């Protein structure tokens, strides 16, 4: 308690210097929160999206990226397709319960690009059981479109409105909600409607549901034995893992950018603590002379550094939340997204606080070594 009291007193005594350190830390933590929230949000949505699907095996073109949504470099961005003639052979494989062909298309909305999914009316709710009807008719009739609730709200559509894609107009027949992933930001049309707009070029992806999901690798081996040209086949676990690899690269890039701010914060914290330590050498020596242990004196230095960094990090989280909102809007405009991307999660907040404490510990490292090695007699004579 003595060390904590003295540390707080010294922080307050050097208010201007302490403020500069706080600013450095809050900028670093704020940048970290804002940047990483983009990858965090993408990871969260991808995980929730795939968990909301009753799909055990994916068959997709080799050029497709294993991400479930539109303009962010995904399946919807490849022009390659799968011949639907393979569906019958896949359905005949032992342990296969059902196969659902998917056509992905990008529509131009009022505020951004809309990801549209063409699915068979009798199968889409089976393969996406998380979807619940909010209002209207959700039976996917030709010439009609069903919107996710998030998409309807962001684009300002309601039941009865008309969406035009190219020369084709679709009437909004219903609205659905899943409360997870990207499903709330998709537009859903019937397979026949989607197939007509693509001139019957084939499926963008085949979703396979198994009777026994635990035997998914066995089914994958059988499907690979068909040697379907230009496709890759993945289990649910492999698909999620491949998607997460893309997200990890994004996370590393964003972390690398925010690391610059972290290094600046560490430098600021260390500079402040070094100056404070040199100014108080006589004080430390006096404490040692009257019986204070080395650990007590070092605890003062470390506590002071952590207090500054933690408070700066705590304030920085609020700035990070604001920055995350700005980045989110920028990404929506630049990439023409129809869904929010960034997400502030509890783990991200915990990582930000841990980062601020880490900055404080590193900033106190060299000053602690100086204090540990201080000679009492030399310290008492320090000018």
MIKOL-789440 format. One record per atom (N, C-alpha, C): x negated, y negated, z; residue in one letter. Coordinates in steps of 0.2 Angstrom, whole numbers, padded with zeros to 4 digits, always signed. Last residue first. Example, Ala and Ser with C-alpha at 12.3 -4.5 7.8 and 13.67 -1.06 7.14 Angstrom:
2
-0064+0011+0035S/-0068+0005+0036S/-0064+0000+0039S/-0066+0028+0039A/-0062+0022+0039A/-0066+0016+0039A/
This chain:
383
-0114-0072-0039X/-0112-0079-0040X/-0106-0079-0045X/-0116-0060-0026X/-0114-0061-0033X/-0112-0069-0034X/-0120-0055-0014X/-0124-0061-0017X/-0122-0063-0024X/-0112-0045-0012X/-0111-0050-0008X/-0115-0056-0010X/-0117-0036-0022X/-0111-0039-0023X/-0109-0045-0018X/-0129-0032-0016X/-0129-0036-0023X/-0123-0040-0024X/-0124-0025-0005X/-0128-0031-0004X/-0129-0035-0010X/-0116-0015-0012X/-0113-0020-0007X/-0118-0026-0006X/-0116-0012-0029X/-0120-0011-0023X/-0118-0017-0018X/-0104-0003-0039X/-0106-0009-0036X/-0111-0008-0029X/-0099+0008-0045X/-0106+0008-0045X/-0109+0001-0041X/-0085+0005-0045X/-0088+0011-0042X/-0095+0011-0041X/-0084-0006-0053X/-0083-0007-0046X/-0086-0001-0042X/-0088-0001-0066X/-0092-0006-0063X/-0091-0007-0055X/-0077+0009-0067X/-0084+0011-0067X/-0089+0006-0064X/-0067+0000-0068X/-0067+0004-0062X/-0074+0007-0062X/-0069-0007-0080X/-0069-0011-0074X/-0070-0006-0068X/-0067+0004-0089X/-0074+0001-0088X/-0074-0003-0082X/-0053+0007-0086X/-0058+0012-0086X/-0065+0009-0085X/-0042-0001-0088X/-0045-0001-0082X/-0051+0003-0081X/-0037+0002-0101X/-0040-0005-0099X/-0043-0005-0093X/-0033+0015-0099X/-0039+0014-0103X/-0042+0007-0102X/-0021+0012-0091X/-0027+0016-0088X/-0033+0015-0092X/-0014+0003-0099X/-0016+0001-0093X/-0022+0005-0090X/-0011+0012-0110X/-0015+0006-0111X/-0018+0003-0104X/-0003+0021-0102X/-0009+0023-0105X/-0014+0017-0107X/+0008+0014-0100X/+0004+0016-0094X/-0003+0018-0097X/+0013+0012-0113X/+0011+0006-0109X/+0006+0008-0103X/+0016+0026-0116X/+0010+0022-0120X/+0008+0016-0116X/+0026+0028-0107X/+0020+0032-0106X/+0014+0028-0110X/+0035+0020-0114X/+0033+0018-0107X/+0027+0022-0105X/+0037+0026-0126X/+0034+0019-0126X/+0032+0017-0119X/+0042+0039-0122X/+0035+0038-0125X/+0032+0031-0125X/+0054+0035-0117X/+0049+0038-0113X/+0042+0037-0116X/+0060+0030-0129X/+0059+0025-0124X/+0054+0028-0119X/+0060+0043-0136X/+0056+0037-0139X/+0055+0032-0133X/+0069+0050-0128X/+0062+0052-0129X/+0058+0047-0131X/+0081+0042-0131X/+0078+0043-0124X/+0071+0045-0124X/+0080+0033-0146X/+0082+0039-0142X/+0078+0038-0135X/+0086+0023-0159X/+0082+0023-0152X/+0085+0028-0148X/+0084+0025-0176X/+0088+0027-0170X/+0083+0026-0164X/+0087+0020-0193X/+0083+0020-0187X/+0087+0022-0181X/+0097+0021-0203X/+0092+0026-0203X/+0088+0026-0196X/+0114+0021-0208X/+0109+0018-0204X/+0103+0024-0203X/+0119+0023-0226X/+0119+0025-0219X/+0113+0022-0215X/+0117+0021-0239X/+0123+0019-0236X/+0124+0021-0229X/+0102+0012-0245X/+0105+0017-0242X/+0113+0016-0240X/+0093+0005-0254X/+0100+0006-0256X/+0103+0011-0252X/+0080+0003-0250X/+0082+0009-0252X/+0089+0010-0254X/+0082-0011-0245X/+0077-0009-0250X/+0078-0003-0254X/+0093-0011-0237X/+0093-0015-0242X/+0088-0013-0248X/+0089-0001-0227X/+0096+0000-0230X/+0096-0004-0237X/+0077-0007-0223X/+0077-0001-0226X/+0084+0000-0230X/+0083-0019-0216X/+0078-0019-0222X/+0078-0013-0226X/+0090-0013-0206X/+0093-0017-0211X/+0089-0018-0217X/+0079-0008-0199X/+0085-0003-0201X/+0088-0007-0207X/+0072-0019-0195X/+0069-0014-0200X/+0074-0009-0203X/+0081-0024-0186X/+0079-0028-0192X/+0076-0023-0197X/+0082-0014-0176X/+0088-0016-0180X/+0086-0020-0186X/+0069-0014-0172X/+0071-0008-0175X/+0078-0010-0179X/+0068-0026-0166X/+0064-0025-0172X/+0066-0019-0176X/+0076-0024-0155X/+0078-0029-0159X/+0074-0028-0166X/+0068-0014-0149X/+0075-0012-0151X/+0077-0017-0156X/+0056-0021-0146X/+0056-0015-0151X/+0063-0013-0153X/+0060-0029-0136X/+0058-0032-0143X/+0058-0027-0148X/+0063-0020-0126X/+0068-0024-0129X/+0067-0027-0136X/+0050-0015-0125X/+0055-0010-0127X/+0061-0014-0130X/+0043-0025-0119X/+0041-0023-0126X/+0047-0019-0129X/+0046-0024-0106X/+0049-0030-0110X/+0048-0028-0117X/+0039-0013-0103X/+0046-0013-0102X/+0049-0019-0106X/+0026-0017-0106X/+0029-0011-0110X/+0036-0012-0109X/+0023-0027-0097X/+0023-0028-0104X/+0027-0023-0108X/+0024-0018-0085X/+0029-0024-0086X/+0029-0026-0094X/+0013-0010-0088X/+0020-0007-0088X/+0025-0013-0089X/+0002-0019-0089X/+0004-0015-0095X/+0011-0012-0094X/+0002-0024-0075X/+0003-0028-0081X/+0005-0025-0087X/+0001-0012-0068X/+0007-0016-0067X/+0008-0021-0073X/-0011-0007-0073X/-0005-0003-0074X/+0001-0007-0073X/-0020-0016-0067X/-0020-0015-0075X/-0013-0012-0076X/-0018-0015-0053X/-0017-0021-0057X/-0016-0020-0064X/-0022-0001-0052X/-0015-0003-0050X/-0013-0010-0054X/-0035-0002-0055X/-0031+0002-0059X/-0024+0000-0058X/-0040-0011-0044X/-0041-0012-0051X/-0036-0009-0056X/-0036-0004-0033X/-0033-0010-0034X/-0034-0012-0041X/-0043+0008-0034X/-0035+0009-0034X/-0032+0002-0036X/-0055+0004-0031X/-0054+0006-0038X/-0046+0006-0039X/-0054+0002-0017X/-0056-0004-0022X/-0054-0002-0029X/-0051+0015-0013X/-0046+0010-0012X/-0048+0004-0017X/-0063+0022-0017X/-0056+0024-0021X/-0051+0019-0019X/-0072+0017-0009X/-0073+0016-0016X/-0066+0017-0019X/-0065+0011+0006X/-0067+0016+0002X/-0068+0014-0005X/-0069-0002+0018X/-0064+0000+0012X/-0068+0005+0008X/-0077-0008+0027X/-0075-0001+0028X/-0071+0002+0023X/-0083-0020+0025X/-0079-0019+0031X/-0075-0013+0032X/-0089-0018+0013X/-0093-0020+0019X/-0089-0019+0025X/-0079-0017+0004X/-0083-0011+0005X/-0087-0012+0011X/-0074-0030+0004X/-0070-0025+0006X/-0074-0019+0008X/-0086-0037-0001X/-0084-0038+0006X/-0079-0033+0008X/-0086-0032-0014X/-0091-0030-0010X/-0090-0031-0002X/-0074-0038-0019X/-0075-0030-0018X/-0080-0028-0014X/-0078-0051-0018X/-0072-0049-0014X/-0072-0041-0013X/-0089-0051-0027X/-0090-0053-0020X/-0084-0050-0016X/-0082-0048-0039X/-0087-0044-0036X/-0088-0045-0029X/-0072-0056-0046X/-0070-0053-0039X/-0076-0049-0036X/-0076-0058-0058X/-0074-0064-0054X/-0073-0062-0047X/-0077-0046-0064X/-0083-0050-0063X/-0082-0055-0058X/-0063-0042-0064X/-0068-0039-0060X/-0074-0043-0059X/-0057-0051-0073X/-0055-0051-0066X/-0060-0048-0062X/-0064-0047-0085X/-0065-0054-0082X/-0063-0055-0075X/-0059-0034-0085X/-0066-0035-0085X/-0068-0042-0082X/-0045-0036-0087X/-0048-0033-0081X/-0055-0034-0080X/-0045-0043-0099X/-0042-0046-0093X/-0045-0043-0087X/-0051-0033-0108X/-0054-0040-0107X/-0052-0043-0101X/-0041-0023-0107X/-0048-0022-0104X/-0052-0028-0103X/-0030-0029-0112X/-0030-0027-0106X/-0037-0026-0103X/-0035-0031-0125X/-0033-0037-0121X/-0033-0035-0114X/-0038-0018-0130X/-0043-0023-0129X/-0041-0029-0125X/-0025-0013-0129X/-0030-0010-0125X/-0036-0015-0124X/-0019-0021-0139X/-0016-0022-0132X/-0022-0019-0127X/-0026-0017-0150X/-0026-0024-0148X/-0024-0025-0141X/-0021-0004-0151X/-0029-0005-0150X/-0030-0012-0147X/-0008-0006-0153X/-0010-0003-0147X/-0017-0004-0146X/-0008-0011-0166X/-0006-0015-0161X/-0008-0013-0154X/-0013+0000-0173X/-0017-0006-0173X/-0015-0011-0167X/-0002+0009-0171X/-0008+0010-0167X/-0013+0004-0167X/+0007+0006-0181X/+0008+0003-0174X/+0002+0004-0169X/+0002+0013-0191X/+0002+0006-0192X/+0003+0003-0185X/+0002+0026-0186X/-0004+0023-0188X/-0004+0016-0188X/+0016+0028-0185X/+0012+0028-0179X/+0005+0025-0180X/+0019+0028-0198X/+0022+0023-0194X/+0018+0022-0188X/+0013+0040-0202X/+0011+0034-0206X/+0013+0028-0201X/+0018+0050-0194X/+0011+0048-0194X/+0009+0042-0197X/+0032+0049-0199X/+0030+0048-0192X/+0023+0046-0191X/+0030+0054-0212X/+0033+0047-0211X/+0031+0045-0204X/+0026+0067-0209X/+0021+0062-0212X/+0024+0055-0211X/+0037+0071-0202X/+0031+0071-0198X/+0026+0066-0202X/+0046+0072-0213X/+0048+0067-0207X/+0041+0066-0203X/+0041+0083-0220X/+0042+0076-0223X/+0042+0071-0218X/+0043+0093-0210X/+0036+0091-0212X/+0036+0084-0216X/+0056+0094-0209X/+0053+0091-0203X/+0046+0089-0205X/+0059+0101-0220X/+0062+0095-0220X/+0058+0091-0214X/+0053+0113-0217X/+0050+0109-0223X/+0053+0102-0222X/+0061+0117-0206X/+0054+0116-0205X/+0051+0112-0211X/+0073+0119-0212X/+0073+0114-0207X/+0065+0112-0206X/+0070+0130-0221X/+0072+0123-0224X/+0071+0118-0219X/+0066+0139-0211X/+0061+0137-0216X/+0063+0130-0219X/+0079+0141-0205X/+0073+0139-0201X/+0068+0136-0206X/+0087+0146-0216X/+0089+0140-0213X/+0083+0137-0209X/+0075+0151-0229X/+0080+0153-0224X/+0082+0146-0220X/+0074+0148-0247X/+0072+0147-0240X/+0077+0149-0235X/+0068+0148-0263X/+0073+0151-0258X/+0070+0150-0251X/+0067+0139-0278X/+0063+0142-0272X/+0069+0143-0267X/+0066+0141-0296X/+0070+0140-0290X/+0065+0142-0284X/+0063+0144-0309X/+0063+0137-0307X/+0066+0136-0300X/+0073+0158-0312X/+0068+0153-0315X/+0068+0147-0312X/+0074+0171-0301X/+0077+0166-0304X/+0073+0160-0306X/+0069+0184-0297X/+0065+0180-0301X/+0069+0175-0305X/+0075+0194-0289X/+0079+0192-0295X/+0075+0188-0300X/+0067+0194-0278X/+0066+0199-0283X/+0070+0198-0289X/+0072+0184-0270X/+0066+0182-0274X/+0065+0187-0279X/+0083+0191-0265X/+0084+0185-0270X/+0078+0183-0274X/+0076+0199-0256X/+0080+0202-0262X/+0081+0197-0267X/+0070+0190-0248X/+0066+0194-0252X/+0070+0197-0257X/+0082+0185-0242X/+0077+0180-0246X/+0073+0185-0250X/+0087+0196-0235X/+0090+0193-0240X/+0086+0189-0245X/+0077+0196-0225X/+0078+0202-0229X/+0082+0200-0236X/+0078+0185-0218X/+0072+0186-0222X/+0073+0191-0227X/+0091+0186-0212X/+0090+0182-0217X/+0084+0183-0221X/+0096+0194-0202X/+0093+0198-0207X/+0092+0193-0213X/+0103+0186-0193X/+0097+0188-0191X/+0093+0192-0197X/+0116+0184-0199X/+0110+0179-0200X/+0104+0181-0198X/+0126+0194-0207X/+0121+0194-0201X/+0115+0190-0202X/+0132+0188-0217X/+0136+0192-0212X/+0132+0192-0206X/+0128+0172-0223X/+0127+0179-0222X/+0131+0182-0217X/+0129+0160-0236X/+0131+0162-0229X/+0131+0169-0228X/+0120+0149-0246X/+0122+0156-0245X/+0124+0157-0237X/+0121+0136-0258X/+0122+0138-0250X/+0124+0145-0250X/+0112+0130-0270X/+0117+0135-0269X/+0116+0137-0261X/+0111+0115-0280X/+0109+0119-0274X/+0114+0124-0273X/+0116+0109-0291X/+0110+0106-0288X/+0107+0110-0282X/+0121+0119-0304X/+0122+0117-0297X/+0115+0114-0295X/+0125+0114-0321X/+0123+0118-0316X/+0124+0116-0309X/+0130+0106-0331X/+0123+0107-0331X/+0121+0113-0326X/+0143+0101-0335X/+0142+0108-0334X/+0134+0110-0334X/+0142+0087-0336X/+0143+0091-0342X/+0141+0098-0341X/+0144+0080-0325X/+0137+0082-0326X/+0137+0087-0332X/+0158+0078-0323X/+0153+0072-0324X/+0146+0074-0326X/+0162+0091-0321X/+0164+0088-0327X/+0160+0082-0329X/+0157+0094-0309X/+0154+0098-0315X/+0156+0095-0321X/+0165+0086-0301X/+0158+0085-0301X/+0155+0088-0307X/+0178+0092-0303X/+0177+0085-0304X/+0169+0084-0305X/+0175+0105-0298X/+0177+0104-0305X/+0176+0097-0307X/+0172+0103-0285X/+0167+0106-0289X/+0169+0104-0296X/+0179+0088-0278X/+0179+0095-0280X/+0174+0097-0285X/+0169+0077-0267X/+0174+0078-0273X/+0174+0086-0274X/+0164+0066-0254X/+0166+0073-0256X/+0171+0074-0262X/+0151+0056-0248X/+0158+0056-0252X/+0159+0064-0255X/+0144+0054-0232X/+0144+0057-0239X/+0151+0056-0242X/+0142+0051-0219X/+0141+0046-0224X/+0140+0048-0231X/+0145+0061-0211X/+0149+0055-0210X/+0148+0050-0215X/+0134+0069-0213X/+0140+0071-0216X/+0145+0065-0216X/+0121+0067-0208X/+0123+0063-0213X/+0130+0064-0216X/+0123+0070-0190X/+0119+0070-0196X/+0122+0065-0201X/+0140+0069-0183X/+0133+0072-0183X/+0130+0071-0190X/+0153+0067-0184X/+0150+0065-0178X/+0142+0067-0178X/+0162+0070-0194X/+0158+0076-0191X/+0155+0074-0184X/+0177+0066-0202X/+0172+0064-0197X/+0168+0071-0194X/+0185+0060-0217X/+0183+0066-0212X/+0178+0063-0207X/+0199+0055-0226X/+0193+0053-0222X/+0192+0058-0217X/+0207+0055-0242X/+0206+0056-0235X/+0200+0054-0232X/+0207+0050-0255X/+0213+0054-0253X/+0213+0055-0245X/+0203+0038-0265X/+0202+0040-0259X/+0208+0043-0256X/+0202+0042-0282X/+0206+0039-0277X/+0204+0042-0270X/+0190+0038-0294X/+0193+0043-0289X/+0197+0039-0284X/+0187+0037-0312X/+0189+0034-0306X/+0192+0039-0301X/+0173+0036-0323X/+0178+0040-0319X/+0180+0037-0313X/+0163+0031-0330X/+0169+0030-0333X/+0175+0033-0329X/+0154+0028-0315X/+0154+0028-0322X/+0160+0026-0325X/+0165+0029-0303X/+0159+0031-0304X/+0158+0032-0312X/+0175+0019-0292X/+0174+0021-0299X/+0166+0023-0300X/+0188+0022-0280X/+0181+0022-0281X/+0179+0024-0289X/+0202+0015-0273X/+0199+0018-0279X/+0192+0017-0279X/+0212+0018-0258X/+0208+0014-0262X/+0205+0018-0268X/+0219+0028-0251X/+0222+0024-0256X/+0218+0020-0260X/+0210+0025-0236X/+0214+0029-0240X/+0219+0025-0244X/+0197+0013-0238X/+0202+0016-0234X/+0206+0020-0239X/+0180+0006-0237X/+0185+0009-0240X/+0190+0012-0236X/+0169-0001-0233X/+0175-0005-0232X/+0181-0001-0236X/+0156+0004-0231X/+0158+0002-0238X/+0165-0002-0238X/+0157+0008-0218X/+0151+0004-0220X/+0153+0001-0227X/+0168+0016-0217X/+0168+0010-0213X/+0162+0005-0216X/+0165+0026-0226X/+0171+0022-0227X/+0171+0016-0223X/+0154+0032-0220X/+0153+0029-0226X/+0159+0024-0227X/+0159+0036-0207X/+0154+0031-0207X/+0153+0028-0214X/+0168+0046-0212X/+0171+0040-0208X/+0166+0035-0208X/+0167+0052-0229X/+0165+0052-0222X/+0167+0046-0218X/+0180+0054-0240X/+0175+0050-0238X/+0173+0052-0231X/+0186+0062-0254X/+0186+0062-0247X/+0180+0059-0245X/+0194+0059-0270X/+0188+0059-0266X/+0189+0059-0258X/+0201+0066-0285X/+0202+0063-0278X/+0195+0063-0275X/+0201+0073-0296X/+0202+0066-0297X/+0203+0062-0290X/+0206+0088-0289X/+0203+0084-0294X/+0205+0077-0295X/+0206+0088-0271X/+0210+0089-0277X/+0206+0085-0283X/+0202+0091-0257X/+0198+0090-0262X/+0201+0092-0269X/+0210+0090-0245X/+0210+0096-0249X/+0206+0096-0255X/+0214+0080-0236X/+0206+0082-0237X/+0206+0089-0240X/+0224+0066-0235X/+0223+0073-0237X/+0216+0075-0239X/+0224+0056-0219X/+0225+0058-0226X/+0224+0065-0228X/+0211+0056-0207X/+0217+0054-0209X/+0218+0056-0217X/+0201+0065-0201X/+0203+0059-0198X/+0210+0056-0200X/+0197+0082-0200X/+0201+0077-0204X/+0203+0071-0199X/+0180+0086-0197X/+0187+0086-0195X/+0191+0080-0198X/+0166+0096-0199X/+0170+0091-0202X/+0177+0091-0200X/+0159+0107-0195X/+0159+0102-0191X/+0164+0096-0193X/+0158+0117-0206X/+0164+0117-0201X/+0164+0111-0196X/+0154+0118-0220X/+0153+0112-0216X/+0159+0112-0210X/+0158+0130-0225X/+0151+0129-0225X/+0149+0123-0221X/+0172+0128-0224X/+0169+0134-0221X/+0161+0133-0220X/+0175+0117-0231X/+0176+0117-0224X/+0173+0123-0220X/+0171+0121-0244X/+0167+0116-0241X/+0168+0116-0234X/+0179+0131-0250X/+0173+0133-0247X/+0170+0128-0243X/+0190+0127-0258X/+0191+0132-0253X/+0185+0134-0249X/+0184+0117-0266X/+0189+0115-0261X/+0190+0121-0256X/+0166+0117-0269X/+0173+0121-0271X/+0178+0119-0265X/+0159+0101-0271X/+0159+0107-0268X/+0166+0110-0270X/+0148+0088-0274X/+0153+0091-0277X/+0153+0099-0274X/+0144+0073-0265X/+0144+0081-0265X/+0150+0084-0268X/+0136+0058-0266X/+0142+0062-0267X/+0140+0069-0268X/+0130+0044-0258X/+0128+0051-0259X/+0135+0055-0260X/+0129+0028-0264X/+0133+0033-0260X/+0131+0040-0263X/+0119+0014-0262X/+0120+0020-0265X/+0124+0025-0261X/+0127-0001-0256X/+0121+0003-0257X/+0123+0009-0261X/+0139-0009-0255X/+0133-0011-0252X/+0127-0007-0253X/+0148-0003-0264X/+0148-0010-0263X/+0142-0013-0260X/+0139+0010-0273X/+0144+0008-0269X/+0144+0000-0268X/+0136+0021-0286X/+0134+0014-0283X/+0140+0012-0279X/+0131+0038-0282X/+0136+0033-0285X/+0134+0026-0282X/+0123+0052-0286X/+0122+0046-0283X/+0127+0041-0286X/+0126+0070-0282X/+0126+0064-0287X/+0126+0058-0283X/+0125+0087-0282X/+0124+0081-0279X/+0123+0075-0284X/+0134+0102-0280X/+0132+0097-0285X/+0131+0090-0282X/+0133+0118-0275X/+0133+0111-0273X/+0131+0107-0279X/+0141+0134-0272X/+0137+0130-0276X/+0138+0122-0274X/+0141+0146-0260X/+0144+0139-0261X/+0139+0135-0266X/+0144+0162-0256X/+0140+0158-0259X/+0144+0151-0261X/+0146+0174-0242X/+0149+0169-0247X/+0143+0165-0250X/+0139+0185-0237X/+0146+0184-0235X/+0149+0180-0241X/+0127+0197-0239X/+0129+0190-0241X/+0137+0190-0240X/+0124+0210-0236X/+0124+0206-0231X/+0126+0198-0233X/+0118+0214-0253X/+0120+0217-0246X/+0119+0211-0241X/+0123+0204-0266X/+0118+0207-0262X/+0121+0209-0255X/+0133+0199-0274X/+0133+0206-0273X/+0128+0209-0269X/+0131+0185-0274X/+0136+0187-0269X/+0136+0195-0269X/+0120+0185-0283X/+0119+0184-0276X/+0124+0186-0272X/+0128+0188-0295X/+0122+0193-0293X/+0121+0192-0285X/+0136+0176-0295X/+0139+0183-0295X/+0134+0188-0292X/+0127+0166-0297X/+0131+0166-0291X/+0133+0173-0290X/+0120+0165-0309X/+0117+0169-0304X/+0121+0170-0298X/+0127+0156-0316X/+0128+0163-0318X/+0125+0167-0313X/+0124+0143-0314X/+0129+0146-0309X/+0130+0153-0311X/+0107+0138-0314X/+0112+0141-0318X/+0117+0145-0313X/+0102+0124-0306X/+0102+0131-0306X/+0108+0133-0310X/+0092+0109-0311X/+0098+0113-0309X/+0097+0120-0309X/+0083+0094-0311X/+0084+0101-0312X/+0090+0104-0308X/+0082+0081-0307X/+0087+0082-0312X/+0088+0090-0314X/+0082+0075-0290X/+0079+0080-0296X/+0084+0081-0301X/+0088+0068-0280X/+0084+0065-0285X/+0081+0069-0291X/+0095+0077-0272X/+0099+0073-0277X/+0095+0069-0281X/+0085+0081-0264X/+0088+0086-0269X/+0091+0082-0274X/+0075+0066-0262X/+0079+0072-0260X/+0081+0077-0266X/+0071+0052-0258X/+0067+0057-0261X/+0070+0064-0259X/+0082+0045-0252X/+0076+0045-0249X/+0072+0051-0251X/+0095+0045-0257X/+0090+0041-0261X/+0083+0041-0258X/+0103+0057-0249X/+0102+0055-0255X/+0095+0051-0258X/+0099+0072-0238X/+0103+0066-0240X/+0100+0063-0246X/+0092+0083-0233X/+0100+0084-0234X/+0103+0077-0237X/+0078+0089-0240X/+0081+0084-0236X/+0088+0084-0238X/+0067+0097-0247X/+0072+0100-0243X/+0074+0094-0238X/+0066+0092-0264X/+0063+0091-0258X/+0069+0093-0253X/+0065+0101-0280X/+0069+0097-0274X/+0065+0097-0268X/+0058+0108-0289X/+0056+0101-0288X/+0060+0097-0283X/+0064+0120-0288X/+0057+0120-0286X/+0055+0112-0285X/+0081+0120-0283X/+0076+0120-0288X/+0069+0118-0285X/+0087+0132-0271X/+0086+0126-0274X/+0081+0125-0279X/+0096+0141-0259X/+0093+0142-0266X/+0093+0135-0269X/+0095+0145-0242X/+0096+0139-0247X/+0092+0141-0253X/+0105+0153-0230X/+0099+0153-0235X/+0101+0148-0240X/+0115+0149-0221X/+0109+0154-0218X/+0103+0154-0223X/+0126+0137-0215X/+0122+0140-0221X/+0116+0143-0218X/+0136+0129-0210X/+0136+0136-0209X/+0132+0139-0215X/+0130+0113-0203X/+0131+0118-0208X/+0131+0125-0207X/+0125+0106-0192X/+0132+0106-0193X/+0134+0110-0199X/+0112+0108-0192X/+0115+0111-0187X/+0123+0111-0188X/+0109+0098-0202X/+0108+0106-0204X/+0111+0110-0198X/+0112+0086-0195X/+0115+0088-0202X/+0115+0096-0203X/+0104+0086-0184X/+0111+0087-0183X/+0115+0089-0190X/+0091+0085-0191X/+0093+0091-0187X/+0100+0092-0186X/+0093+0073-0198X/+0092+0079-0202X/+0094+0085-0198X/+0095+0064-0187X/+0100+0065-0192X/+0099+0071-0196X/+0082+0065-0181X/+0088+0067-0177X/+0094+0068-0182X/+0073+0061-0191X/+0073+0068-0188X/+0079+0070-0185X/+0078+0048-0193X/+0078+0052-0198X/+0078+0060-0196X/+0075+0042-0180X/+0082+0042-0183X/+0083+0047-0188X/+0061+0044-0180X/+0065+0047-0175X/+0072+0048-0177X/+0057+0035-0191X/+0056+0043-0191X/+0060+0046-0186X/+0062+0023-0185X/+0064+0025-0192X/+0063+0033-0192X/+0055+0022-0173X/+0063+0023-0173X/+0065+0025-0179X/+0042+0018-0175X/+0044+0025-0174X/+0051+0027-0174X/+0044+0004-0176X/+0041+0008-0182X/+0044+0015-0181X/+0049+0000-0164X/+0052-0002-0170X/+0050+0003-0176X/+0039+0005-0155X/+0046+0007-0154X/+0050+0006-0161X/+0027-0001-0159X/+0028+0006-0159X/+0035+0008-0159X/+0031-0015-0157X/+0029-0012-0164X/+0030-0005-0164X/+0032-0015-0143X/+0038-0017-0147X/+0037-0014-0154X/+0019-0012-0139X/+0025-0007-0138X/+0031-0008-0142X/+0013-0023-0144X/+0010-0016-0146X/+0016-0011-0145X/+0019-0034-0138X/+0019-0033-0145X/+0017-0026-0147X/+0017-0030-0124X/+0024-0030-0127X/+0024-0030-0134X/+0003-0032-0124X/+0006-0025-0123X/+0013-0025-0125X/+0001-0046-0126X/-0002-0041-0130X/+0001-0034-0130X/+0009-0051-0116X/+0011-0052-0123X/+0008-0047-0127X/+0001-0047-0105X/+0008-0045-0105X/+0011-0046-0113X/-0010-0055-0107X/-0010-0047-0107X/-0004-0044-0108X/-0005-0067-0105X/-0008-0066-0111X/-0008-0058-0112X/-0001-0067-0091X/+0004-0068-0097X/+0001-0066-0103X/-0014-0066-0085X/-0009-0060-0085X/-0004-0061-0090X/-0018-0079-0087X/-0022-0073-0090X/-0017-0067-0090X/-0009-0086-0080X/-0010-0087-0087X/-0013-0081-0091X/-0010-0081-0067X/-0004-0080-0071X/-0005-0081-0078X/-0018-0075-0056X/-0021-0077-0063X/-0015-0076-0068X/-0010-0072-0045X/-0015-0078-0045X/-0018-0080-0051X/-0003-0061-0049X/+0001-0068-0048X/-0004-0074-0048X/-0013-0052-0048X/-0009-0053-0055X/-0006-0060-0055X/-0016-0053-0035X/-0021-0055-0040X/-0018-0056-0047X/-0005-0047-0029X/-0007-0054-0027X/-0011-0057-0033X/-0005-0034-0034X/+0001-0039-0036X/-0001-0046-0035X/-0017-0030-0027X/-0016-0030-0035X/-0011-0035-0037X/-0013-0031-0014X/-0019-0035-0016X/-0018-0035-0024X/-0003-0021-0014X/-0001-0028-0012X/-0007-0032-0015X/-0010-0009-0018X/-0004-0012-0022X/-0003-0019-0020X/-0019-0008-0007X/-0021-0009-0014X/-0016-0012-0018X/-0010-0006+0003X/-0015-0012+0004X/-0017-0013-0004X/-0004+0006+0000X/+0000+0000+0000X/-0004-0006+0000X/
